[in-house]
Amino acid sequence: MLRQRVITAVVLLAALLAAAAAGRLALDALIAIFIGAATFEWLRLAQHRTALCIAVAVLASVALIAGRALSIAPPPDAVTALTAAATLAWLAIAVRVLRGAQRGAHIPYGVSTGLALLLLAATWFAAMRLLDGGAIYLLSVLAIVWLADIAAYFAGRRWGRRKLAPAISPGKTWAGVWGAIVAVLAMALLLATMAPDLPLLSTLLQQRLPLPLALLLLTALVALSVVGDLFESLLKRQAGAKDSSRLLPGHGGVLDRIDAAIAVAPAAALLDLWLRR
């Protein structure tokens, strides 16, 4: 299993680097393929037929790639409204998840389908907005998610006793959440001091806002990443699935890998719009 995970991770990293080296359109296409794969998996978890899931996923990926290739884009105000709606939806999801942390929760399949379309569309346009600041800028947002996940894992293993949401994801603990927050804030402060010229969202927040507010907003992004992870666990639990799919050997599905990023990206794009207004 570990060997599979490492091989898959290396292949994905190589694909990402190759796409970045090939140019913006290639990178956009790779992201569109990931969005399409996540769409397929989410619709499957919402109990739709496989043929329909494949058709919608392929249509979504092709439409997104074609739109970028032909420079077809919605008005900026529409993108802002979409990312704002997605962020509000994630806040509502957070309330639902926390209320069901001890006794469990259920998301109607119709609601899950609507959320899939809204939140994955918002993730795409958020990623495009963040990529306008450069690949490193987008990676700085993804790095918040990755660092939070890694820190939560190790902090949870070392100090985790009180469960975060035992009825949804028994392995997650409050110690993991606090570990994730501390790690992200510490890294943000370090990078802003050691490499202030790097185009990072965390550094931009600290340069444009009072430090306490900047750190509070970074904490909110970490919290959203946890909510995204918990929400996907809820979707899998009620569908009776261990993973969202088997598309990524050793890792499960694409949705398993980007669930937290789906929750963070729209809010990060909104922050970027606010900071650059």
KEDO-314840 format. One line per 10 residues: number of its first residue (from 1); their letters; for each residue x, y, z of N, C-alpha, C. Coordinates in Angstrom, 1 decimal, m for minus. Example, Ala and Ser with C-alpha at 12.3 -4.5 7.8 and 13.67 -1.06 7.14 Angstrom:
! KEDO-314840
1	AS	13.2/m5.7/7.8/12.3/m4.5/7.8/13.2/m3.3/7.8 ~ 12.8/m2.2/7.1/13.7/m1.1/7.1/12.9/0.0/7.9
! end
This chain:
! KEDO-314840
1	MLRQRVITAV	0.8/m1.2/0.0/0.0/0.0/0.0/0.9/1.3/0.0 ~ 1.9/1.3/0.9/2.8/2.5/0.9/3.5/2.7/m0.4 ~ 3.9/1.5/m1.0/4.6/1.7/m2.3/3.7/2.2/m3.4 ~ 2.4/1.8/m3.4/1.4/2.3/m4.3/1.2/3.8/m4.1 ~ 1.1/4.2/m2.8/0.9/5.6/m2.5/2.0/6.5/m3.0 ~ 3.3/6.0/m2.8/4.4/6.8/m3.2/4.5/6.9/m4.7 ~ 4.3/5.8/m5.4/4.3/5.8/m6.9/3.2/6.7/m7.5 ~ 2.0/6.6/m6.9/0.9/7.5/m7.4/1.3/9.0/m7.1 ~ 1.8/9.2/m6.0/2.1/10.6/m5.6/3.2/11.2/m6.6 ~ 4.2/10.3/m6.9/5.3/10.8/m7.8/4.7/11.0/m9.2
11	VLLAALLAAA	3.8/10.2/m9.6/3.2/10.3/m11.0/2.4/11.6/m11.0 ~ 1.6/11.9/m10.0/0.8/13.1/m9.9/1.7/14.3/m9.9 ~ 2.7/14.3/m9.1/3.6/15.4/m9.0/4.3/15.7/m10.4 ~ 4.7/14.6/m11.0/5.4/14.7/m12.4/4.4/15.3/m13.4 ~ 3.1/14.9/m13.3/2.1/15.4/m14.2/1.9/16.9/m14.0 ~ 1.8/17.3/m12.7/1.7/18.7/m12.3/2.8/19.5/m12.8 ~ 4.0/19.1/m12.6/5.2/19.8/m13.0/5.3/19.9/m14.6 ~ 5.0/18.8/m15.2/5.0/18.8/m16.7/4.0/19.8/m17.2 ~ 2.8/19.8/m16.6/1.7/20.7/m17.1/2.1/22.2/m16.9 ~ 2.7/22.4/m15.7/3.2/23.8/m15.4/4.2/24.2/m16.4
21	AAGRLALDAL	5.2/23.3/m16.7/6.2/23.6/m17.7/5.7/23.9/m19.1 ~ 4.6/23.1/m19.4/4.0/23.2/m20.8/3.3/24.5/m21.0 ~ 2.9/25.2/m19.9/2.2/26.5/m20.1/0.8/26.5/m19.4 ~ 0.2/27.7/m19.4/m1.0/27.9/m18.6/m2.2/27.0/m19.1 ~ m2.3/26.8/m20.4/m3.4/26.0/m20.9/m3.3/24.6/m20.5 ~ m2.1/24.0/m20.5/m1.9/22.6/m20.1/m2.2/22.5/m18.6 ~ m1.8/23.4/m17.8/m2.1/23.4/m16.4/m3.6/23.5/m16.1 ~ m4.3/24.4/m16.9/m5.7/24.5/m16.8/m6.4/23.2/m17.1 ~ m5.9/22.6/m18.2/m6.5/21.3/m18.6/m6.4/20.2/m17.6 ~ m5.2/20.2/m16.9/m5.0/19.2/m15.9/m6.0/19.4/m14.7
31	IAIFIGAATF	m6.2/20.7/m14.3/m7.1/21.0/m13.2/m8.5/20.7/m13.7 ~ m8.9/20.9/m14.9/m10.2/20.6/m15.4/m10.5/19.1/m15.4 ~ m9.4/18.3/m15.7/m9.6/16.8/m15.6/m9.8/16.4/m14.1 ~ m9.1/17.0/m13.2/m9.3/16.7/m11.8/m10.7/17.1/m11.3 ~ m11.2/18.2/m11.8/m12.6/18.7/m11.5/m13.6/17.7/m12.1 ~ m13.3/17.2/m13.3/m14.2/16.2/m13.9/m14.2/14.9/m13.1 ~ m13.1/14.5/m12.7/m13.0/13.2/m11.9/m13.7/13.3/m10.6 ~ m13.5/14.5/m9.9/m14.2/14.7/m8.7/m15.7/14.8/m8.8 ~ m16.1/15.3/m10.0/m17.6/15.4/m10.3/m18.1/14.0/m10.4 ~ m17.4/13.1/m11.1/m17.8/11.7/m11.3/m18.0/11.0/m9.9
41	EWLRLAQHRT	m17.0/11.2/m9.1/m17.0/10.5/m7.8/m18.1/11.1/m6.9 ~ m18.2/12.4/m6.9/m19.3/13.0/m6.0/m20.7/12.5/m6.4 ~ m20.9/12.5/m7.7/m22.2/12.1/m8.2/m22.5/10.6/m7.9 ~ m21.4/9.8/m7.9/m21.6/8.4/m7.6/m21.9/8.3/m6.1 ~ m21.3/9.1/m5.2/m21.6/9.1/m3.8/m23.1/9.5/m3.6 ~ m23.6/10.3/m4.5/m25.0/10.8/m4.4/m25.9/9.8/m5.1 ~ m25.4/8.6/m5.4/m26.2/7.5/m5.8/m26.8/7.6/m7.2 ~ m26.1/8.4/m8.1/m26.5/8.4/m9.5/m25.9/7.3/m10.3 ~ m26.5/7.0/m11.4/m26.0/5.8/m12.2/m24.6/6.2/m12.8 ~ m23.8/5.2/m13.0/m22.4/5.4/m13.4/m22.4/6.0/m14.8
51	ALCIAVAVLA	m23.3/5.7/m15.7/m23.3/6.3/m17.0/m23.5/7.8/m17.0 ~ m24.5/8.2/m16.1/m24.8/9.6/m16.0/m23.6/10.3/m15.4 ~ m23.0/9.7/m14.4/m21.8/10.3/m13.7/m20.7/10.5/m14.7 ~ m20.4/9.5/m15.5/m19.3/9.6/m16.5/m19.7/10.7/m17.5 ~ m20.9/10.8/m18.0/m21.3/11.8/m19.0/m21.2/13.2/m18.5 ~ m21.6/13.4/m17.2/m21.5/14.8/m16.6/m20.1/15.1/m16.4 ~ m19.3/14.2/m15.9/m17.9/14.5/m15.7/m17.1/14.8/m16.9 ~ m17.3/14.0/m18.0/m16.7/14.3/m19.3/m17.1/15.7/m19.8 ~ m18.4/15.9/m19.8/m18.9/17.2/m20.3/m18.4/18.3/m19.5 ~ m18.2/18.2/m18.2/m17.7/19.3/m17.4/m16.2/19.6/m17.7
61	SVALIAGRAL	m15.4/18.5/m17.8/m14.0/18.7/m18.2/m13.8/19.3/m19.6 ~ m14.6/18.8/m20.5/m14.5/19.3/m21.9/m14.9/20.8/m22.0 ~ m16.0/21.1/m21.3/m16.5/22.5/m21.3/m15.5/23.4/m20.6 ~ m14.9/23.0/m19.5/m14.0/23.9/m18.9/m12.7/24.1/m19.7 ~ m12.2/23.1/m20.3/m11.0/23.2/m21.2/m11.3/24.0/m22.4 ~ m12.5/23.8/m23.0/m12.8/24.6/m24.2/m13.0/26.0/m23.9 ~ m13.6/26.3/m22.7/m13.8/27.7/m22.3/m12.5/28.4/m22.2 ~ m11.5/27.7/m21.6/m10.2/28.4/m21.4/m9.5/28.5/m22.8 ~ m9.6/27.5/m23.6/m8.9/27.5/m24.9/m9.5/28.7/m25.8 ~ m10.8/28.9/m25.7/m11.4/29.9/m26.5/m11.6/31.3/m25.8
71	SIAPPPDAVT	m11.0/31.3/m24.6/m11.0/32.6/m23.8/m12.4/33.0/m23.4 ~ m13.3/32.0/m23.2/m14.6/32.3/m22.8/m14.7/32.3/m21.3 ~ m15.1/33.4/m20.7/m15.1/33.4/m19.2/m16.3/34.3/m18.8 ~ m16.9/33.9/m17.7/m18.1/34.7/m17.1/m17.6/36.1/m16.6 ~ m18.5/37.0/m16.5/m18.1/38.3/m15.9/m17.4/38.2/m14.6 ~ m16.5/39.1/m14.2/m15.9/39.0/m12.9/m16.9/39.0/m11.7 ~ m17.9/39.8/m11.9/m18.9/39.9/m10.8/m19.6/38.5/m10.6 ~ m19.8/37.8/m11.7/m20.5/36.5/m11.6/m19.5/35.5/m10.9 ~ m18.2/35.6/m11.2/m17.3/34.7/m10.5/m17.3/35.0/m9.0 ~ m17.3/36.3/m8.7/m17.3/36.7/m7.3/m18.5/36.2/m6.6
81	ALTAAATLAW	m19.7/36.3/m7.2/m20.9/35.8/m6.6/m20.9/34.3/m6.4 ~ m20.3/33.6/m7.4/m20.3/32.2/m7.3/m19.4/31.7/m6.1 ~ m18.2/32.3/m6.0/m17.3/32.0/m4.9/m17.8/32.4/m3.6 ~ m18.6/33.5/m3.5/m19.2/33.9/m2.3/m20.3/32.9/m1.9 ~ m21.1/32.5/m2.9/m22.2/31.5/m2.6/m21.6/30.2/m2.1 ~ m20.5/29.8/m2.7/m19.8/28.5/m2.3/m19.3/28.7/m0.9 ~ m18.7/29.8/m0.5/m18.2/30.0/0.8/m19.3/30.0/1.8 ~ m20.4/30.6/1.5/m21.6/30.6/2.4/m22.1/29.1/2.6 ~ m22.1/28.4/1.4/m22.5/27.0/1.5/m21.6/26.2/2.4 ~ m20.3/26.5/2.4/m19.4/25.7/3.2/m19.6/26.1/4.7
91	LAIAVRVLRG	m20.0/27.3/5.0/m20.2/27.7/6.4/m21.5/27.0/6.9 ~ m22.5/26.9/6.0/m23.7/26.1/6.4/m23.4/24.6/6.6 ~ m22.5/24.1/5.7/m22.1/22.7/5.9/m21.3/22.5/7.2 ~ m20.5/23.5/7.5/m19.8/23.4/8.8/m20.7/23.3/10.0 ~ m21.8/24.1/10.0/m22.8/24.0/11.0/m23.4/22.6/11.1 ~ m23.8/22.1/9.9/m24.4/20.8/9.8/m23.5/19.7/10.3 ~ m22.2/19.7/9.9/m21.3/18.7/10.3/m21.0/18.7/11.8 ~ m20.9/19.9/12.4/m20.6/20.0/13.8/m21.8/19.6/14.6 ~ m23.0/19.9/14.1/m24.2/19.4/14.8/m24.3/17.9/14.8 ~ m23.8/17.3/13.7/m23.9/15.8/13.6/m22.6/15.1/14.1
101	AQRGAHIPYG	m21.7/15.8/14.7/m20.4/15.3/15.1/m20.6/14.1/16.0 ~ m21.5/14.1/16.9/m21.7/13.1/17.9/m22.7/12.0/17.5 ~ m23.8/12.5/16.8/m24.9/11.5/16.5/m25.0/11.2/15.0 ~ m24.2/11.8/14.2/m24.2/11.6/12.8/m25.1/12.6/12.1 ~ m25.0/12.6/10.8/m25.8/13.5/10.0/m26.1/12.9/8.7 ~ m27.1/13.4/8.0/m27.4/12.9/6.7/m27.7/14.1/5.7 ~ m27.1/14.0/4.5/m27.3/15.0/3.5/m28.1/14.3/2.4 ~ m29.3/14.8/2.1/m30.2/14.3/1.1/m29.4/14.2/m0.2 ~ m29.6/13.2/m1.0/m28.9/13.0/m2.2/m29.1/14.1/m3.2 ~ m30.3/14.7/m3.3/m30.6/15.8/m4.1/m29.8/17.0/m3.7
111	VSTGLALLLL	m29.7/17.3/m2.4/m28.8/18.4/m1.9/m27.4/18.1/m2.2 ~ m26.9/16.9/m2.1/m25.5/16.5/m2.4/m25.2/16.8/m3.8 ~ m26.2/16.5/m4.7/m26.0/16.7/m6.2/m25.8/18.2/m6.4 ~ m26.7/19.0/m5.9/m26.6/20.4/m6.1/m25.4/21.0/m5.6 ~ m24.9/20.5/m4.4/m23.7/21.0/m3.8/m22.5/20.6/m4.7 ~ m22.5/19.4/m5.3/m21.4/19.0/m6.1/m21.2/20.0/m7.3 ~ m22.3/20.3/m7.9/m22.3/21.2/m9.1/m21.8/22.6/m8.7 ~ m22.4/23.1/m7.6/m22.0/24.5/m7.1/m20.6/24.6/m6.7 ~ m20.2/23.6/m5.8/m18.9/23.8/m5.1/m17.7/23.4/m6.0 ~ m17.9/22.5/m7.0/m16.9/22.1/m7.9/m16.7/23.2/m8.9
121	AATWFAAMRL	m17.8/23.8/m9.4/m17.7/24.9/m10.3/m17.0/26.1/m9.6 ~ m17.3/26.4/m8.4/m16.7/27.5/m7.7/m15.2/27.2/m7.5 ~ m14.8/25.9/m7.3/m13.4/25.5/m7.1/m12.7/25.8/m8.4 ~ m13.3/25.5/m9.5/m12.6/25.8/m10.8/m12.3/27.2/m11.0 ~ m13.4/28.1/m10.8/m13.2/29.5/m11.1/m12.3/30.1/m10.0 ~ m12.3/29.6/m8.8/m11.4/30.1/m7.8/m9.9/29.7/m8.2 ~ m9.7/28.5/m8.6/m8.4/28.1/m9.0/m7.9/29.0/m10.2 ~ m8.8/29.3/m11.1/m8.4/30.2/m12.3/m8.0/31.5/m11.8 ~ m8.7/32.1/m10.8/m8.4/33.4/m10.2/m7.1/33.3/m9.5 ~ m6.8/32.3/m8.7/m5.6/32.2/m8.0/m4.4/32.0/m8.9
131	LDGGAIYLLS	m4.6/31.3/m10.0/m3.6/31.0/m11.0/m3.2/32.3/m11.7 ~ m4.1/33.3/m11.8/m3.7/34.6/m12.4/m2.6/35.2/m11.6 ~ m2.4/34.8/m10.4/m1.3/35.3/m9.6/0.0/34.5/m9.7 ~ m0.1/33.5/m10.6/1.0/32.6/m10.8/0.9/31.2/m10.2 ~ 1.6/30.2/m10.7/1.5/28.9/m10.2/1.9/28.8/m8.7 ~ 2.9/29.6/m8.3/3.4/29.5/m6.9/2.3/30.1/m6.0 ~ 1.6/31.1/m6.5/0.5/31.6/m5.7/m0.6/30.6/m5.4 ~ m1.0/29.9/m6.5/m2.0/28.8/m6.3/m1.5/27.8/m5.4 ~ m0.2/27.4/m5.6/0.4/26.3/m4.7/0.4/26.8/m3.3 ~ 0.6/28.1/m3.0/0.6/28.6/m1.6/m0.7/28.3/m0.9
141	VLAIVWLADI	m1.8/28.4/m1.7/m3.1/28.1/m1.1/m3.2/26.6/m0.8 ~ m2.8/25.8/m1.8/m2.8/24.3/m1.7/m1.9/23.9/m0.5 ~ m0.8/24.6/m0.4/0.1/24.2/0.7/m0.5/24.4/2.1 ~ m1.4/25.4/2.2/m2.1/25.5/3.5/m2.9/24.2/3.8 ~ m3.5/23.7/2.8/m4.3/22.5/3.0/m3.4/21.3/3.3 ~ m2.3/21.2/2.5/m1.4/20.0/2.7/m0.7/20.1/4.0 ~ m0.2/21.2/4.4/0.4/21.3/5.7/m0.5/21.1/6.8 ~ m1.8/21.6/6.7/m2.8/21.4/7.8/m3.1/19.9/7.9 ~ m3.2/19.2/6.8/m3.5/17.8/6.8/m2.3/17.0/7.5 ~ m1.1/17.3/7.1/0.0/16.6/7.7/0.2/16.8/9.1
151	AAYFAGRRWG	0.1/18.1/9.5/0.2/18.5/10.9/m0.9/17.9/11.8 ~ m2.1/17.8/11.2/m3.2/17.3/12.0/m3.0/15.8/12.2 ~ m2.5/15.1/11.2/m2.2/13.7/11.4/m1.2/13.4/12.5 ~ m0.1/14.1/12.5/0.9/13.8/13.5/0.5/14.3/14.9 ~ m0.1/15.5/14.9/m0.6/16.0/16.2/m1.7/15.1/16.8 ~ m2.5/14.6/15.9/m3.6/13.7/16.4/m3.0/12.4/16.9 ~ m2.0/11.9/16.2/m1.4/10.6/16.7/m0.6/10.8/18.0 ~ 0.0/12.0/18.2/0.8/12.2/19.4/m0.1/12.6/20.6 ~ m1.0/13.5/20.4/m1.8/14.1/21.5/m3.3/13.8/21.5 ~ m3.7/13.2/20.4/m5.2/13.1/20.2/m5.9/12.2/21.1
161	RRKLAPAISP	m6.8/12.8/21.9/m7.7/12.0/22.8/m9.1/12.3/22.6 ~ m9.4/13.6/22.6/m10.8/14.0/22.4/m11.2/14.0/20.9 ~ m12.1/13.2/20.5/m12.5/13.0/19.1/m13.2/14.3/18.6 ~ m13.0/14.6/17.4/m13.6/15.8/16.8/m15.0/15.5/16.3 ~ m15.2/14.5/15.6/m16.5/14.1/15.1/m16.6/12.6/15.0 ~ m16.7/11.9/16.1/m16.7/10.4/16.1/m17.7/9.8/15.2 ~ m18.9/10.4/15.1/m20.0/9.8/14.3/m19.7/10.0/12.8 ~ m18.8/10.8/12.4/m18.5/11.1/11.0/m17.1/10.6/10.6 ~ m16.1/10.9/11.3/m14.8/10.5/11.0/m14.0/10.2/12.3 ~ m14.1/9.0/12.8/m13.6/8.6/14.2/m12.1/8.9/14.4
171	GKTWAGVWGA	m11.3/9.0/13.3/m9.9/9.2/13.5/m9.5/10.6/13.7 ~ m10.3/11.6/13.5/m9.9/13.0/13.7/m10.2/13.4/15.1 ~ m9.2/14.2/15.6/m9.3/14.7/17.0/m9.1/16.2/17.0 ~ m9.5/16.8/18.1/m9.3/18.3/18.3/m7.8/18.6/18.4 ~ m7.0/17.7/18.9/m5.6/18.0/18.9/m5.0/18.1/17.5 ~ m5.6/17.3/16.6/m5.2/17.4/15.2/m5.5/18.8/14.6 ~ m6.7/19.3/15.0/m7.1/20.6/14.5/m6.2/21.7/15.0 ~ m5.9/21.7/16.3/m5.0/22.7/16.9/m3.6/22.6/16.3 ~ m3.2/21.3/16.1/m1.8/21.1/15.5/m1.8/21.7/14.1 ~ m2.8/21.5/13.3/m2.9/22.1/12.0/m2.8/23.6/12.0
181	IVAVLAMALL	m3.6/24.2/12.9/m3.6/25.7/13.0/m2.2/26.2/13.4 ~ m1.6/25.6/14.4/m0.3/26.1/14.8/0.7/25.9/13.7 ~ 0.7/24.8/13.0/1.7/24.6/11.9/1.5/25.6/10.8 ~ 0.3/25.8/10.4/0.1/26.8/9.3/0.5/28.2/9.7 ~ 0.1/28.6/10.9/0.4/30.0/11.3/1.9/30.2/11.5 ~ 2.6/29.1/12.0/4.0/29.2/12.2/4.7/29.3/10.9 ~ 4.3/28.5/9.9/4.9/28.5/8.6/4.7/29.9/7.9 ~ 3.5/30.4/8.1/3.1/31.7/7.4/4.0/32.8/8.0 ~ 4.2/32.8/9.3/5.0/33.8/9.9/6.5/33.7/9.4 ~ 6.9/32.5/9.4/8.3/32.2/9.0/8.6/32.6/7.5
191	LATMAPDLPL	7.7/32.3/6.6/7.9/32.6/5.2/7.7/34.1/5.0 ~ 6.8/34.7/5.7/6.7/36.2/5.5/7.9/36.9/6.0 ~ 8.7/36.3/6.9/9.9/37.0/7.4/11.1/36.6/6.6 ~ 11.2/35.3/6.2/12.4/34.9/5.5/12.3/35.1/4.0 ~ 11.1/35.1/3.4/11.0/35.3/2.0/9.8/36.2/1.6 ~ 9.9/37.4/2.0/8.7/38.3/1.9/8.3/38.6/0.4 ~ 9.2/38.4/m0.5/8.9/38.7/m1.9/8.3/37.5/m2.6 ~ 8.2/36.3/m2.0/7.5/35.2/m2.6/6.0/35.5/m2.8 ~ 5.4/35.2/m3.9/4.0/35.5/m4.1/3.1/34.4/m3.4 ~ 2.9/34.6/m2.1/2.2/33.7/m1.3/0.9/34.3/m0.7
201	LSTLLQQRLP	m0.2/33.6/m0.6/m1.4/34.2/m0.1/m1.2/34.6/1.4 ~ m0.5/33.7/2.1/m0.3/34.0/3.6/0.5/35.2/3.8 ~ 1.5/35.5/2.9/2.4/36.7/3.1/1.6/37.9/2.6 ~ 0.8/37.8/1.6/0.0/38.9/1.1/m1.0/39.4/2.2 ~ m1.6/38.4/2.9/m2.5/38.7/4.0/m1.8/39.5/5.1 ~ m0.5/39.1/5.4/0.2/39.8/6.5/0.7/41.2/6.0 ~ 0.9/41.3/4.8/1.4/42.6/4.3/0.3/43.6/4.1 ~ m0.9/43.2/3.8/m2.0/44.1/3.6/m2.9/44.3/4.8 ~ m2.9/43.5/5.8/m3.8/43.5/6.9/m3.0/43.6/8.2 ~ m3.7/44.0/9.3/m3.1/43.9/10.6/m2.8/42.5/10.9
211	LPLALLLLTA	m1.7/42.2/11.6/m1.3/40.8/11.8/m2.3/39.9/12.5 ~ m3.0/40.4/13.5/m4.0/39.5/14.2/m5.1/39.1/13.2 ~ m5.5/40.1/12.4/m6.6/39.8/11.4/m6.1/38.8/10.3 ~ m4.9/39.0/9.9/m4.3/38.0/8.9/m4.2/36.6/9.4 ~ m3.8/36.5/10.7/m3.7/35.2/11.3/m5.0/34.6/11.6 ~ m6.0/35.4/11.9/m7.4/34.9/12.1/m7.9/34.4/10.8 ~ m7.7/35.0/9.7/m8.2/34.6/8.4/m7.5/33.3/8.0 ~ m6.2/33.2/8.2/m5.5/31.9/7.9/m6.1/30.8/8.8 ~ m6.4/31.1/10.0/m7.0/30.1/10.9/m8.4/29.6/10.3 ~ m9.1/30.6/9.8/m10.4/30.3/9.2/m10.2/29.4/7.9
221	LVALSVVGDL	m9.2/29.6/7.2/m8.9/28.7/6.0/m8.6/27.3/6.5 ~ m7.8/27.2/7.5/m7.5/25.8/8.1/m8.8/25.2/8.6 ~ m9.7/25.9/9.2/m10.9/25.4/9.7/m11.8/24.9/8.5 ~ m11.8/25.6/7.4/m12.5/25.2/6.2/m12.0/23.9/5.7 ~ m10.6/23.8/5.7/m10.0/22.6/5.2/m10.5/21.3/6.0 ~ m10.6/21.5/7.3/m11.1/20.4/8.2/m12.6/20.1/7.8 ~ m13.4/21.2/7.6/m14.8/21.0/7.3/m14.9/20.2/6.0 ~ m14.1/20.6/5.0/m14.1/19.9/3.7/m13.8/18.4/3.8 ~ m12.8/18.1/4.6/m12.4/16.7/4.9/m13.6/15.9/5.6 ~ m14.1/16.6/6.6/m15.2/15.9/7.4/m16.5/15.7/6.5
231	FESLLKRQAG	m16.8/16.7/5.6/m18.0/16.6/4.8/m17.8/15.4/3.8 ~ m16.6/15.3/3.2/m16.5/14.2/2.3/m16.6/12.8/3.1 ~ m16.1/12.8/4.3/m16.2/11.6/5.1/m17.7/11.3/5.3 ~ m18.5/12.3/5.6/m19.9/12.1/5.8/m20.6/11.6/4.5 ~ m20.2/12.1/3.3/m20.8/11.6/2.1/m20.4/10.1/1.9 ~ m19.2/9.8/2.2/m18.8/8.4/2.0/m19.4/7.5/3.0 ~ m19.6/7.9/4.2/m20.2/7.1/5.3/m21.6/6.8/4.9 ~ m22.4/7.8/4.4/m23.8/7.5/4.2/m24.0/6.7/2.9 ~ m22.9/6.7/2.0/m23.0/5.9/0.8/m22.4/4.5/1.0 ~ m21.8/4.3/2.2/m21.2/3.0/2.5/m20.0/2.8/1.8
241	AKDSSRLLPG	m19.2/3.8/1.5/m18.0/3.7/0.7/m16.8/4.0/1.5 ~ m15.7/3.3/1.3/m14.5/3.6/2.1/m13.7/4.7/1.4 ~ m13.7/4.7/0.1/m13.0/5.8/m0.7/m14.0/6.3/m1.7 ~ m13.7/7.5/m2.3/m14.6/8.1/m3.3/m14.5/7.3/m4.6 ~ m13.4/6.6/m4.9/m13.2/5.8/m6.0/m11.9/5.1/m5.9 ~ m11.5/4.4/m6.9/m10.2/3.8/m7.0/m9.3/4.3/m8.1 ~ m9.6/5.5/m8.5/m8.9/6.1/m9.6/m7.4/6.3/m9.3 ~ m7.0/6.5/m8.0/m5.6/6.8/m7.6/m5.2/5.6/m6.7 ~ m4.4/4.7/m7.3/m4.0/3.5/m6.5/m3.3/4.0/m5.2 ~ m3.7/3.4/m4.1/m3.1/3.7/m2.8/m3.6/4.9/m2.1
251	HGGVLDRIDA	m4.4/5.7/m2.9/m4.9/7.0/m2.4/m6.4/7.0/m2.3 ~ m7.1/6.1/m3.1/m8.5/6.2/m3.2/m8.9/7.0/m4.4 ~ m9.7/8.0/m4.2/m10.2/8.8/m5.4/m9.6/10.2/m5.4 ~ m9.9/10.9/m6.5/m9.5/12.3/m6.6/m10.2/13.1/m5.5 ~ m11.5/12.9/m5.3/m12.2/13.7/m4.2/m11.6/13.5/m2.9 ~ m11.0/12.3/m2.6/m10.3/12.0/m1.3/m9.1/12.9/m1.2 ~ m8.5/13.3/m2.3/m7.3/14.1/m2.2/m7.6/15.6/m2.2 ~ m8.7/16.0/m2.8/m8.9/17.4/m3.0/m10.1/17.9/m2.2 ~ m10.7/17.1/m1.3/m11.9/17.5/m0.5/m11.6/18.8/0.3 ~ m10.5/18.9/0.9/m10.2/20.1/1.7/m9.9/21.3/0.8
261	AIAVAPAAAL	m9.3/21.1/m0.3/m9.0/22.2/m1.2/m10.3/22.8/m1.8 ~ m11.3/21.9/m2.0/m12.6/22.4/m2.5/m13.2/23.4/m1.6 ~ m13.0/23.1/m0.3/m13.6/24.0/0.7/m12.8/25.3/0.9 ~ m11.5/25.2/0.7/m10.6/26.4/0.9/m10.5/27.3/m0.3 ~ m10.5/26.8/m1.5/m10.2/27.6/m2.7/m11.2/28.8/m2.9 ~ m12.5/28.6/m2.8/m13.4/29.7/m3.0/m13.2/30.8/m2.0 ~ m13.0/30.5/m0.7/m12.7/31.5/0.3/m11.4/32.2/0.0 ~ m10.4/31.4/m0.4/m9.1/32.0/m0.7/m9.2/33.0/m1.9 ~ m10.0/32.6/m2.9/m10.2/33.5/m4.1/m10.9/34.8/m3.6 ~ m11.9/34.7/m2.7/m12.5/35.9/m2.2/m11.6/36.8/m1.5
271	LDLWLRR	m10.7/36.2/m0.7/m9.7/37.0/0.0/m8.8/37.7/m0.9 ~ m8.4/37.0/m2.0/m7.5/37.6/m3.0/m8.2/38.8/m3.7 ~ m9.4/38.6/m4.0/m10.2/39.7/m4.6/m10.2/40.9/m3.7 ~ m10.5/40.7/m2.4/m10.6/41.7/m1.4/m9.2/42.4/m1.3 ~ m8.2/41.7/m1.2/m6.8/42.2/m0.9/m6.3/43.1/m2.1 ~ m6.8/42.7/m3.3/m6.3/43.4/m4.5/m7.2/44.5/m5.1 ~ m8.3/44.7/m4.4/m9.3/45.7/m4.9/m8.7/47.1/m4.9
! end
